[in-house]
């Protein structure tokens, strides 16, 4: 799907990743604005867990995109 998007918009893969990040942050802000109390707290916990999982799972190869440092560098988020 994202490859199709890159081809259709004539963007590099990294540009598509940046666009997806912008969209996710924007949508997260909209969700934040709609929630309150326990629901908002649960959303925040879920969001942190979801992002952390995908940053740490080698399956997604995010270290190859220079979004996080490699395991040899303590896997710190830049």
Steps between C-alpha positions, in 0.01 A plus 500: 500500500772745593704402194196584288476833678867573433456416133178694460639816665850451358648511850790308646428237762642730766270783390203264534618407851519868595150558357364205697660633818342842443160338440529283811597795719213707363244223552635434848444866584142477376438192713660672801259792457198266502588301811499586868560329833567127507446463125770756427738333747439160340558648153831653613618168648398309187669754275830483690494119497414481129776739396756341731419152369547603137820692571654206683386210279774415250233381253424861407865589436453859618868515593574478127309826452717673761193560715664311786859408567612138462515252787872561533417860591258410784197538265438858604226691320643802324 
